[in-house]
Amino acid sequence: MAPTDVEYLSSLRSVRERCFRVQEVAARNQLQHFDIDQSKFGDMVQIVLSLMKRDFDDTSEIPPHGRWRHFDVGGRPRIRNLINSWSSLGEDAMEQTRRILDLFVVACLLDIETDYTWSYREQLTGRILKRNEGVAVACLEMFTAGHFSSDPSKPHRVDSEALIRFSLETLAQGLQVDVSHNLLVVLQDRVDLLRHLGQVLQNRQDYFGTDVARPGNLMDYLLAHPTTINTKKGPLIHLETLWPVVQEMGEVWTMKSSSASSITSNDSNSMKGATRELGDVWPCKTLQTATGSNEHDHFVSFHRLSQWLVYSLIEPMEKLLGATIEGTEQLTVLPEYRNGGLLIDTGFLTLKQPDLERGLENYRKNALLPGQPKVEIAPMFEMSDSVVVEWRALTVAYLDIVADRVRETLGLNRKKLTLSQLIQGGTWSAGRELAEISRPNTQEPPIVIKMDRRVIY
């Protein structure tokens, strides 16, 4: 693949453009794996609207989508309390921002999809927490205990030395993993991901500093960048400046040990967590069949982990430093199972029968393996399967259209109701609640992504 093609598919703008090419195929009723019931589109819009009206008196109250929300589970402002404690000790806004970025980067990389049996008991309150929120609070307590810092006198930071030495035992203890009933899948992968981050921090001193390499030092890099403009309100930072930094921190790791022989391979079994050279970018048979494309025109970009980092990191930059991030309109709905589940659980998308049968057989075979789920059977596929690629692309495109319809109904523009707010108050919440109703025992998605080495979903 030519360098220009790699550059394009690695970019943020390629995500929406390529996903909408799949949507155009859907509009012609030529999808490979799903049937679409257009009569259900209005149902999706109404569900999103009803949840927003139920949970918020005014749309201006909807917070942005990001890891911060998970820390505030149960209405307890854990992050704000932490910031206030630093302020009382005389830490300035810049150092507070570095520390929150330190924490949020680690918390995003450790945002593990737990099974329904796992739980975490918060040490401070004794509350039992589950899923993303439980992992977030576990990360917070590991952070405040100094597990991510190599300097005992400065526990509230994340640095390269501590990450490189980070052990599986430390993570297992921090997440209260009990193999008898609190088993987390691919825990070693997350340890490897943290160690990779440690190496990246040391290798990219231009991003993360020379004396003590920290994720939070990316703030210094952004402020010093020639494209950043200082205004009376605060710094104006271009998203394109932040984008390569977040890709280095997480997504690059997923592709480094990809077993794909080349990025033109169409063998779904040859790739697990990413496509070599490109990361969260995959060949899409739907585009290949529909357009007769060449070796790279049928690839679809998602960059889910990199986008999750961006959504999560810009919020503390805005709140603590008054920063404005230029270019956030390029961000898309995250192609993950809650957003994607909304399309399926409303009946808008339905797996074609051959794929449904294949997915159910995959689940049955996987259930025979030790420690694998056996409750509430659902079709299962590898991350690289063309079913999953098509599903994720349709998620990005159609929920973009849902967002436009919601704004139109409420008479709001994109500035008054951002996509980030729509995800948080609408699509993500709707997908989670529909999963709880449709599959109450496990609350799993309607399609299960098989967890495997270097699969970050």
C-alpha positions as CSV (number, residue, x, y, z in Angstrom):
1,M,0.0,0.0,0.0
2,A,1.3,3.4,-0.9
3,P,2.3,5.8,2.0
4,T,-0.5,8.1,1.0
5,D,-3.1,5.4,1.4
6,V,-1.7,4.4,4.8
7,E,-1.8,8.1,5.9
8,Y,-5.4,8.4,4.8
9,L,-6.7,5.2,6.4
10,S,-4.8,6.1,9.6
11,S,-6.6,9.5,9.7
12,L,-9.7,10.4,11.6
13,R,-11.6,11.7,8.6
14,S,-11.4,8.4,6.9
15,V,-13.6,6.8,9.5
16,R,-16.8,8.6,8.6
17,E,-16.1,8.6,4.9
18,R,-15.5,4.9,4.6
19,C,-18.4,4.0,7.0
20,F,-20.8,6.0,4.9
21,R,-19.6,4.1,1.8
22,V,-20.9,1.0,3.5
23,Q,-24.2,2.8,4.3
24,E,-24.6,3.7,0.7
25,V,-24.4,0.0,-0.1
26,A,-27.0,-0.6,2.6
27,A,-29.3,1.9,1.0
28,R,-29.2,-0.1,-2.2
29,N,-30.0,-3.3,-0.2
30,Q,-26.8,-4.9,-1.2
31,L,-25.2,-5.7,2.2
32,Q,-23.4,-9.0,2.6
33,H,-24.4,-9.9,6.2
34,F,-27.4,-7.8,7.4
35,D,-31.0,-7.0,6.3
36,I,-32.3,-3.6,7.1
37,D,-35.8,-2.7,8.2
38,Q,-36.2,1.0,7.5
39,S,-39.5,1.1,9.4
40,K,-37.5,0.6,12.6
41,F,-35.4,3.7,12.0
42,G,-38.0,6.0,13.7
43,D,-38.0,3.6,16.7
44,M,-34.3,4.2,17.2
45,V,-34.8,8.0,17.1
46,Q,-37.7,7.8,19.6
47,I,-35.8,5.6,22.0
48,V,-32.9,8.1,22.0
49,L,-35.2,11.0,22.5
50,S,-37.1,9.4,25.3
51,L,-34.0,8.5,27.3
52,M,-32.7,12.1,26.9
53,K,-36.0,13.5,28.1
54,R,-36.2,11.0,30.9
55,D,-32.7,11.6,32.3
56,F,-32.2,15.4,31.6
57,D,-34.5,18.3,32.0
58,D,-32.6,20.2,29.3
59,T,-30.2,18.9,26.7
60,S,-27.6,21.4,27.9
61,E,-27.3,19.3,31.0
62,I,-26.1,16.3,29.1
63,P,-22.4,15.8,29.8
64,P,-19.9,14.8,27.1
65,H,-19.1,11.1,26.4
66,G,-15.8,10.1,28.1
67,R,-14.2,8.1,30.8
68,W,-15.0,10.8,33.4
69,R,-18.6,9.6,33.5
70,H,-17.5,6.1,34.7
71,F,-15.6,7.6,37.6
72,D,-18.7,9.4,38.8
73,V,-20.8,6.2,39.1
74,G,-23.4,6.4,41.8
75,G,-23.4,10.2,41.7
76,R,-20.1,10.5,43.6
77,P,-17.8,13.2,42.1
78,R,-14.6,11.2,42.6
79,I,-12.6,13.1,40.0
80,R,-13.7,16.6,41.2
81,N,-12.9,15.6,44.8
82,L,-9.4,14.5,43.7
83,I,-8.9,17.8,41.9
84,N,-10.1,19.8,44.9
85,S,-7.6,17.9,47.1
86,W,-4.7,18.8,44.8
87,S,-5.9,22.4,44.7
88,S,-5.9,22.6,48.5
89,L,-2.2,21.4,48.4
90,G,-1.3,24.2,46.1
91,E,-1.0,22.3,42.8
92,D,-1.6,24.6,39.8
93,A,-4.1,23.9,37.0
94,M,-1.4,22.7,34.7
95,E,-0.1,20.0,37.0
96,Q,-3.7,19.0,37.9
97,T,-4.4,18.5,34.2
98,R,-1.2,16.4,33.7
99,R,-2.4,14.2,36.6
100,I,-5.9,13.7,35.3
101,L,-4.5,12.9,31.8
102,D,-2.2,10.4,33.4
103,L,-5.1,8.7,35.1
104,F,-7.5,8.9,32.1
105,V,-5.0,7.4,29.7
106,V,-4.4,4.4,31.9
107,A,-8.1,4.1,32.6
108,C,-9.0,4.1,28.9
109,L,-6.3,1.5,28.1
110,L,-7.6,-0.7,31.0
111,D,-11.3,-0.2,29.9
112,I,-11.8,-4.0,29.9
113,E,-15.1,-5.5,28.8
114,T,-15.7,-7.7,31.9
115,D,-18.2,-10.6,32.0
116,Y,-21.3,-10.4,34.0
117,T,-19.8,-12.3,37.0
118,W,-17.1,-9.8,37.7
119,S,-17.5,-7.1,40.3
120,Y,-15.3,-4.6,42.3
121,R,-15.7,-3.5,45.9
122,E,-14.7,0.1,46.2
123,Q,-12.3,0.4,49.1
124,L,-13.5,3.8,50.2
125,T,-17.2,3.2,50.3
126,G,-17.6,-0.6,50.2
127,R,-19.9,-0.2,47.2
128,I,-20.1,-3.1,44.7
129,L,-19.5,-1.9,41.1
130,K,-19.5,-3.7,37.8
131,R,-18.4,-3.4,34.2
132,N,-16.8,-0.2,32.9
133,E,-17.6,1.8,36.0
134,G,-16.1,-0.9,38.3
135,V,-12.9,-1.0,36.2
136,A,-12.7,2.9,36.3
137,V,-13.0,3.1,40.1
138,A,-10.4,0.3,40.4
139,C,-8.0,2.3,38.2
140,L,-8.6,5.3,40.4
141,E,-7.8,3.5,43.6
142,M,-4.7,1.9,42.0
143,F,-3.7,5.5,40.9
144,T,-4.1,7.1,44.3
145,A,-2.2,4.2,45.9
146,G,0.7,5.0,43.6
147,H,0.8,1.7,41.6
148,F,1.5,3.6,38.4
149,S,4.3,5.8,39.8
150,S,7.9,4.9,40.3
151,D,8.4,7.6,43.0
152,P,6.7,6.8,46.4
153,S,6.8,10.5,47.3
154,K,4.7,11.4,44.2
155,P,2.1,8.6,44.0
156,H,-0.5,10.6,42.0
157,R,1.1,10.2,38.6
158,V,1.8,7.7,35.8
159,D,5.4,7.3,34.6
160,S,7.2,5.2,32.1
161,E,9.4,3.3,34.7
162,A,6.4,2.1,36.7
163,L,4.6,1.0,33.6
164,I,7.5,-0.9,32.1
165,R,7.7,-2.8,35.4
166,F,4.0,-3.3,35.8
167,S,3.1,-6.9,36.7
168,L,0.1,-9.1,36.0
169,E,-0.1,-9.7,39.8
170,T,-0.4,-6.0,40.5
171,L,-3.2,-5.6,37.9
172,A,-5.0,-8.8,39.1
173,Q,-4.9,-7.6,42.7
174,G,-5.9,-4.1,41.7
175,L,-9.0,-5.4,39.9
176,Q,-9.8,-7.9,42.7
177,V,-9.6,-10.8,40.3
178,D,-10.5,-14.1,41.8
179,V,-10.1,-16.9,39.3
180,S,-12.8,-18.9,40.9
181,H,-15.6,-16.4,40.1
182,N,-14.1,-13.0,39.1
183,L,-12.2,-14.0,36.0
184,L,-11.3,-11.2,33.5
185,V,-10.5,-12.2,29.9
186,V,-7.2,-11.4,28.4
187,L,-5.8,-9.7,31.5
188,Q,-2.2,-10.3,30.3
189,D,-3.0,-8.3,27.2
190,R,-3.7,-5.2,29.2
191,V,-0.5,-5.6,31.2
192,D,1.4,-5.8,27.8
193,L,-0.5,-2.7,26.7
194,L,0.6,-0.8,29.8
195,R,4.2,-1.9,29.3
196,H,4.0,-0.8,25.7
197,L,2.8,2.6,26.8
198,G,5.8,2.8,29.1
199,Q,8.1,2.2,26.2
200,V,6.3,4.7,24.1
201,L,6.6,7.3,26.8
202,Q,10.4,6.8,26.8
203,N,10.8,6.6,23.0
204,R,8.7,9.7,22.2
205,Q,10.2,12.3,24.4
206,D,8.9,14.9,22.1
207,Y,5.4,14.0,23.2
208,F,5.9,12.9,26.8
209,G,8.9,14.8,28.2
210,T,12.6,14.0,28.9
211,D,13.0,14.0,32.7
212,V,10.0,12.0,33.8
213,A,8.1,10.6,30.9
214,R,4.3,10.8,31.6
215,P,1.2,10.6,29.5
216,G,0.1,13.9,31.1
217,N,3.2,15.7,29.6
218,L,1.3,15.6,26.3
219,M,-0.3,18.7,27.5
220,D,3.0,20.5,27.5
221,Y,3.6,19.2,23.9
222,L,0.2,20.5,22.8
223,L,0.6,23.9,24.3
224,A,4.0,24.4,22.8
225,H,3.0,23.2,19.3
226,P,3.2,25.9,16.7
227,T,-0.4,25.4,15.6
228,T,-1.8,26.1,19.1
229,I,-3.2,29.6,19.6
230,N,-3.3,31.3,23.0
231,T,-6.6,33.2,23.5
232,K,-8.1,35.0,26.5
233,K,-10.4,32.0,27.2
234,G,-7.6,29.5,26.9
235,P,-5.5,27.6,24.4
236,L,-7.0,26.7,21.0
237,I,-5.6,23.2,20.1
238,H,-6.1,21.4,16.8
239,L,-7.4,17.9,17.1
240,E,-5.0,16.9,14.3
241,T,-2.1,17.7,16.7
242,L,-3.5,15.4,19.4
243,W,-4.4,12.5,17.0
244,P,-1.0,11.0,16.3
245,V,-0.2,11.1,20.1
246,V,-3.3,9.0,21.1
247,Q,-2.6,6.6,18.3
248,E,0.9,6.0,19.6
249,M,-0.4,5.3,23.1
250,G,-2.8,2.5,22.3
251,E,-3.7,1.5,18.8
252,V,-0.1,1.1,17.5
253,W,0.3,-1.7,20.1
254,T,-2.6,-3.7,18.6
255,M,-1.0,-4.0,15.2
256,K,2.6,-4.7,16.2
257,S,2.2,-8.4,16.5
258,S,-0.6,-8.8,14.0
259,S,-0.2,-12.1,12.2
260,A,-1.5,-10.8,9.0
261,S,0.9,-11.5,6.2
262,S,0.0,-8.3,4.6
263,I,-2.6,-5.5,4.8
264,T,-4.2,-6.8,1.6
265,S,-5.1,-10.2,3.1
266,N,-8.8,-11.1,3.0
267,D,-8.4,-14.1,5.3
268,S,-10.3,-13.1,8.5
269,N,-8.5,-15.7,10.5
270,S,-5.1,-14.2,9.8
271,M,-5.8,-11.0,11.8
272,K,-6.9,-10.7,15.4
273,G,-6.7,-7.3,17.0
274,A,-5.6,-5.1,14.1
275,T,-4.4,-4.8,10.5
276,R,-0.6,-4.4,10.2
277,E,0.5,-0.8,9.5
278,L,-3.1,0.5,10.0
279,G,-4.5,-0.5,13.4
280,D,-8.3,-0.6,13.7
281,V,-8.8,-0.7,9.9
282,W,-10.3,-3.8,8.2
283,P,-11.1,-5.1,4.8
284,C,-14.8,-5.0,4.1
285,K,-16.2,-7.5,1.7
286,T,-19.3,-5.4,1.2
287,L,-17.3,-2.6,-0.5
288,Q,-15.1,-5.0,-2.4
289,T,-18.2,-6.8,-3.9
290,A,-20.2,-3.6,-4.5
291,T,-17.5,-1.5,-6.1
292,G,-15.0,-3.9,-7.5
293,S,-12.4,-2.0,-5.6
294,N,-8.6,-2.4,-5.7
295,E,-6.5,-3.7,-2.9
296,H,-7.0,-0.7,-0.5
297,D,-10.3,1.0,-1.5
298,H,-12.4,-1.6,0.4
299,F,-10.7,-1.0,3.7
300,V,-12.8,0.7,6.4
301,S,-11.3,2.7,9.3
302,F,-12.7,2.8,12.9
303,H,-9.9,3.8,15.3
304,R,-12.2,3.1,18.2
305,L,-9.5,3.1,21.0
306,S,-7.9,6.3,19.7
307,Q,-11.2,8.1,19.5
308,W,-12.1,6.9,23.0
309,L,-8.9,8.4,24.2
310,V,-9.7,11.7,22.5
311,Y,-13.2,11.9,23.8
312,S,-11.9,11.2,27.3
313,L,-8.8,13.5,27.3
314,I,-10.3,16.7,25.9
315,E,-12.8,17.1,28.7
316,P,-10.2,17.7,31.5
317,M,-8.3,20.0,29.0
318,E,-11.5,22.1,28.6
319,K,-12.5,22.1,32.3
320,L,-9.1,22.7,33.9
321,L,-7.3,24.9,31.3
322,G,-10.2,26.4,29.4
323,A,-8.9,24.8,26.2
324,T,-10.9,24.7,23.0
325,I,-10.2,21.7,20.8
326,E,-10.7,22.6,17.1
327,G,-11.9,19.8,14.8
328,T,-14.0,17.6,17.2
329,E,-16.7,17.5,14.6
330,Q,-14.5,14.8,12.9
331,L,-15.1,12.4,15.8
332,T,-17.7,9.7,15.2
333,V,-20.0,7.5,17.2
334,L,-17.7,4.8,18.7
335,P,-18.2,1.5,16.9
336,E,-18.6,-0.6,20.0
337,Y,-21.3,-3.0,21.1
338,R,-23.6,-0.7,23.0
339,N,-24.0,1.7,20.1
340,G,-24.1,-1.2,17.7
341,G,-26.5,-3.1,19.8
342,L,-29.0,-0.3,19.5
343,L,-29.3,-1.1,15.8
344,I,-29.9,-4.8,16.3
345,D,-32.0,-4.8,19.4
346,T,-34.5,-2.3,17.8
347,G,-34.8,-4.7,14.8
348,F,-33.3,-2.1,12.4
349,L,-30.5,-4.6,11.6
350,T,-31.0,-8.4,11.4
351,L,-28.3,-10.9,10.6
352,K,-28.9,-12.9,7.5
353,Q,-29.7,-16.5,8.2
354,P,-26.4,-18.1,7.0
355,D,-24.4,-15.7,9.2
356,L,-26.7,-16.2,12.2
357,E,-26.3,-19.9,12.0
358,R,-22.5,-19.6,11.6
359,G,-22.3,-17.2,14.6
360,L,-24.4,-19.5,16.8
361,E,-22.2,-22.4,15.9
362,N,-19.1,-20.3,16.8
363,Y,-20.7,-19.6,20.2
364,R,-21.4,-23.3,20.8
365,K,-17.9,-24.3,20.0
366,N,-16.4,-21.5,22.1
367,A,-18.7,-22.5,25.1
368,L,-16.9,-25.9,25.2
369,L,-13.7,-24.2,26.1
370,P,-12.8,-23.8,29.9
371,G,-14.0,-20.6,31.4
372,Q,-16.0,-19.4,28.4
373,P,-19.6,-18.1,28.7
374,K,-22.4,-20.6,28.3
375,V,-25.4,-18.4,29.2
376,E,-27.8,-16.6,26.8
377,I,-26.5,-17.9,23.5
378,A,-25.7,-15.2,20.9
379,P,-23.9,-15.2,17.6
380,M,-20.2,-14.9,18.1
381,F,-17.5,-13.8,15.6
382,E,-13.9,-12.8,15.5
383,M,-13.1,-9.1,15.6
384,S,-11.8,-9.4,12.0
385,D,-14.9,-11.2,10.7
386,S,-16.6,-9.4,7.8
387,V,-19.8,-9.6,9.8
388,V,-18.3,-7.4,12.5
389,V,-16.7,-5.0,10.0
390,E,-20.1,-4.5,8.3
391,W,-21.9,-4.1,11.7
392,R,-19.4,-1.5,13.0
393,A,-19.5,0.5,9.8
394,L,-23.3,0.6,9.9
395,T,-23.2,1.7,13.5
396,V,-21.0,4.7,12.8
397,A,-23.0,5.8,9.7
398,Y,-26.6,5.2,10.9
399,L,-26.2,6.6,14.3
400,D,-24.8,9.7,12.7
401,I,-28.1,9.9,10.8
402,V,-30.0,9.2,14.0
403,A,-28.1,12.1,15.6
404,D,-29.2,14.4,12.8
405,R,-32.8,13.4,13.1
406,V,-32.8,13.9,16.9
407,R,-31.4,17.4,16.5
408,E,-34.0,18.1,13.8
409,T,-36.8,17.0,16.1
410,L,-35.5,19.2,19.0
411,G,-34.7,22.1,16.8
412,L,-31.0,22.2,17.8
413,N,-27.8,22.5,15.8
414,R,-24.6,20.6,16.3
415,K,-23.1,23.1,18.7
416,K,-26.2,23.1,20.9
417,L,-26.3,19.2,20.9
418,T,-23.0,17.7,20.2
419,L,-22.4,14.2,19.0
420,S,-20.5,13.5,22.2
421,Q,-23.7,14.5,24.2
422,L,-25.9,12.4,22.0
423,I,-23.7,9.3,22.5
424,Q,-23.7,9.8,26.3
425,G,-27.3,10.7,26.8
426,G,-28.8,8.7,24.0
427,T,-27.2,6.0,21.9
428,W,-24.8,4.5,24.4
429,S,-27.4,4.6,27.2
430,A,-30.1,3.1,24.9
431,G,-27.8,0.3,23.8
432,R,-26.9,-0.6,27.4
433,E,-30.6,-0.6,28.5
434,L,-31.8,-2.6,25.6
435,A,-29.1,-5.2,26.3
436,E,-30.3,-5.4,30.0
437,I,-33.9,-5.9,28.8
438,S,-33.1,-8.3,25.9
439,R,-30.5,-10.4,27.8
440,P,-31.1,-9.8,31.5
441,N,-28.8,-12.6,32.8
442,T,-25.6,-11.4,31.1
443,Q,-26.5,-8.0,29.6
444,E,-24.2,-9.1,26.7
445,P,-24.5,-7.5,23.2
446,P,-26.7,-9.1,20.5
447,I,-23.4,-10.1,18.7
448,V,-20.5,-11.3,20.8
449,I,-17.0,-10.4,19.8
450,K,-14.6,-13.3,20.7
451,M,-11.9,-12.1,23.0
452,D,-8.5,-13.0,21.8
453,R,-4.9,-11.7,21.9
454,R,-4.6,-8.0,21.1
455,V,-8.3,-7.6,20.6
456,I,-9.2,-4.2,22.1
457,Y,-12.9,-3.6,21.6
